[in-house]
């Protein structure tokens, strides 16, 4: 990476985000040029690191690609792109083998005298196909990829860098042919905004869980990539499909600590506080039903009985098994006074995963030249209306590899095309903010109205009310943004209100209930009129 005197940094490839998709892309791209990876916090603070369950891939001789494809299509409630599902599922084993080659240590067991990978089963899966590292899979993958990235000579990871806007070269005919050359980026320590210029830019900024009051996501998940690319003219799709994880620990100090779906895969039972199990009355697969079904069932029982939580019970399984299979969850629950091996634990749903995102092809290309997206930021068509458990790491691994191959190919074909001379960041007459309460108030208001009006169950009235408030908040936020010097909180707030509005617009446009989108005004699925993606572009 080269630094110029005018605050401009140049590299062949720019990666915004340091999760599994971003790091795999960076490692592969470094074979063909210089790579800069930007992360707005510590390099290991990504959604990937919080993934407990594992990565779904056909691995056993008892399993098949056809079975994994069928399970994914079934969970996706008719909106999956079959070609995308088949492509990503079939690329899965090779992507997993590459993770292993890069140093990922998945859990192994002795089976019939042979050392094999331990395969878990989660909701919606017909076979055991989830490779995991105990219950800290994401953290282990991040460790391996971080070490691999650090060993690449032409790859540099820069922490505490917050992307502000994409550097866009307009097309010759209005929006057609627009080209991305990197991004303006805030340095959190100095407050300076620099240009990071690159011939290929990957957005791998994760999801937008922070748009909701209760989320399993880390604080960095504010939808930055989606918001920036949307402002630049890239279309988004299916933003109404926000997955709520059914089981997060209910405790005032737990900050929505996720309780992996793998517990239910190993026999954990959902009960009311009096001990009554209830999932059988909602789905024949009971606790192994798809996540949207489980989350709505819990939400329904809580509202019906006036409960703050329901219980998740795995105390009937052998204590040694629970402690060895879920050491992180066991110890974390114990720190809050709950012993998984002895008693049920209180759980509630929380916003977890964004199934929509920036529209890409199966090589991670967006409609904007030289701009790619992968992982939770992108919408490939894999997830449809509801993500199958542990398909997220699968998609990120596969698409990170495919994105790197596409970007390398595109760079080679482009030759020595030079970027325009983008101006330095000019704050104009912006002043330093003296009233941080305006930011914190707007932030809190967005998250609460999204939770109350655009949550697990929706209605026309709630969505209309959410949209009215969001439009007013957006006007206030944008006014504040232009009048004041920017910092990371203000950048995230601007992105958050943009993404919140996209979610509400998408939800209002879908006049049916399907997958993760459930509305009391249209409670049935409508294949005759609604069997299509919800696409929003800046001109619509």
LINRAPE-V518905 format. One record per residue. SS is DSSP state (alpha for helix, beta for strand, coil for the rest). Layout:
# LINRAPE-V518905
SS ; SS
This chain:
# LINRAPE-V518905
coil ; beta ; beta ; coil ; coil ; coil ; coil ; beta ; beta ; beta ; beta ; beta ; beta ; beta ; beta ; beta ; coil ; coil ; coil ; alpha ; alpha ; alpha ; alpha ; alpha ; alpha ; alpha ; alpha ; alpha ; alpha ; coil ; coil ; coil ; coil ; coil ; beta ; beta ; beta ; beta ; coil ; coil ; coil ; coil ; coil ; coil ; coil ; coil ; alpha ; alpha ; alpha ; alpha ; coil ; coil ; coil ; coil ; beta ; beta ; coil ; coil ; coil ; coil ; coil ; coil ; coil ; coil ; alpha ; alpha ; alpha ; alpha ; alpha ; alpha ; alpha ; alpha ; alpha ; alpha ; alpha ; coil ; coil ; coil ; coil ; coil ; coil ; alpha ; alpha ; alpha ; alpha ; alpha ; alpha ; alpha ; alpha ; alpha ; alpha ; alpha ; alpha ; alpha ; alpha ; alpha ; alpha ; alpha ; alpha ; alpha ; alpha ; coil ; coil ; coil ; coil ; coil ; coil ; beta ; beta ; beta ; beta ; coil ; coil ; beta ; beta ; beta ; beta ; coil ; beta ; beta ; coil ; coil ; coil ; coil ; coil ; coil ; coil ; coil ; coil ; beta ; beta ; coil ; coil ; coil ; coil ; coil ; alpha ; alpha ; alpha ; alpha ; alpha ; alpha ; alpha ; alpha ; alpha ; alpha ; alpha ; alpha ; alpha ; alpha ; coil ; coil ; coil ; coil ; beta ; beta ; beta ; beta ; coil ; coil ; beta ; beta ; beta ; beta ; beta ; beta ; beta ; beta ; beta ; coil ; coil ; coil ; beta ; coil ; coil ; beta ; coil ; coil ; beta ; beta ; beta ; beta ; beta ; beta ; beta ; beta ; beta ; coil ; coil ; coil ; coil ; coil ; beta ; beta ; beta ; beta ; beta ; beta ; beta ; beta ; beta ; beta ; beta ; coil ; coil ; coil ; coil ; coil ; alpha ; alpha ; alpha ; coil ; coil ; coil ; beta ; coil ; coil ; coil ; coil ; coil ; coil ; coil ; coil ; alpha ; alpha ; alpha ; alpha ; alpha ; alpha ; alpha ; alpha ; alpha ; coil ; coil ; coil ; beta ; beta ; coil ; coil ; coil ; coil ; beta ; beta ; beta ; beta ; beta ; beta ; beta ; beta ; coil ; coil ; coil ; coil ; coil ; coil ; coil ; coil ; beta ; coil ; coil ; alpha ; alpha ; alpha ; alpha ; alpha ; coil ; coil ; coil ; beta ; beta ; beta ; coil ; coil ; coil ; coil ; coil ; beta ; coil ; alpha ; alpha ; alpha ; coil ; coil ; coil ; coil ; alpha ; alpha ; alpha ; coil ; coil ; alpha ; alpha ; alpha ; alpha ; alpha ; alpha ; alpha ; alpha ; alpha ; alpha ; alpha ; alpha ; alpha ; alpha ; alpha ; coil ; coil ; coil ; coil ; beta ; beta ; beta ; beta ; coil ; coil ; coil ; coil ; coil ; alpha ; alpha ; alpha ; alpha ; alpha ; alpha ; alpha ; coil ; alpha ; alpha ; alpha ; alpha ; alpha ; alpha ; alpha ; alpha ; alpha ; coil ; coil ; coil ; coil ; coil ; coil ; coil ; coil ; coil ; beta ; beta ; beta ; beta ; beta ; beta ; beta ; beta ; beta ; beta ; coil ; coil ; beta ; beta ; beta ; coil ; coil ; coil ; coil ; coil ; beta ; coil ; coil ; coil ; beta ; coil ; beta ; beta ; beta ; coil ; alpha ; alpha ; alpha ; beta ; beta ; coil ; coil ; coil ; coil ; coil ; coil ; coil ; coil ; coil ; coil ; coil ; alpha ; alpha ; alpha ; alpha ; alpha ; alpha ; alpha ; alpha ; alpha ; alpha ; alpha ; alpha ; alpha ; alpha ; alpha ; alpha ; alpha ; alpha ; alpha ; alpha ; alpha ; alpha ; alpha ; alpha ; coil ; coil ; coil ; coil ; coil ; coil ; coil ; coil ; coil ; coil ; coil ; coil ; coil ; coil ; coil ; coil ; beta ; coil ; coil ; coil ; coil ; coil ; alpha ; alpha ; alpha ; alpha ; alpha ; alpha ; alpha ; alpha ; alpha ; alpha ; alpha ; alpha ; alpha ; alpha ; alpha ; alpha ; alpha ; coil ; coil ; coil ; coil ; beta ; coil ; alpha ; alpha ; alpha ; alpha ; alpha ; alpha ; alpha ; alpha ; alpha ; alpha ; alpha ; alpha ; alpha ; alpha ; alpha ; alpha ; alpha ; alpha ; alpha ; alpha ; alpha ; alpha ; alpha ; alpha ; beta ; coil ; coil ; coil ; alpha ; alpha ; alpha ; alpha ; alpha ; alpha ; alpha ; alpha ; alpha ; alpha ; alpha ; alpha ; alpha ; alpha ; alpha ; alpha ; alpha ; alpha ; alpha ; alpha ; alpha ; alpha ; coil ; coil ; coil ; coil ; beta ; coil ; coil ; beta ; coil ; beta ; coil ; coil ; coil ; coil ; coil ; coil ; coil ; alpha ; alpha ; alpha ; alpha ; coil ; coil ; coil ; coil ; beta ; beta ; coil ; coil ; coil ; coil
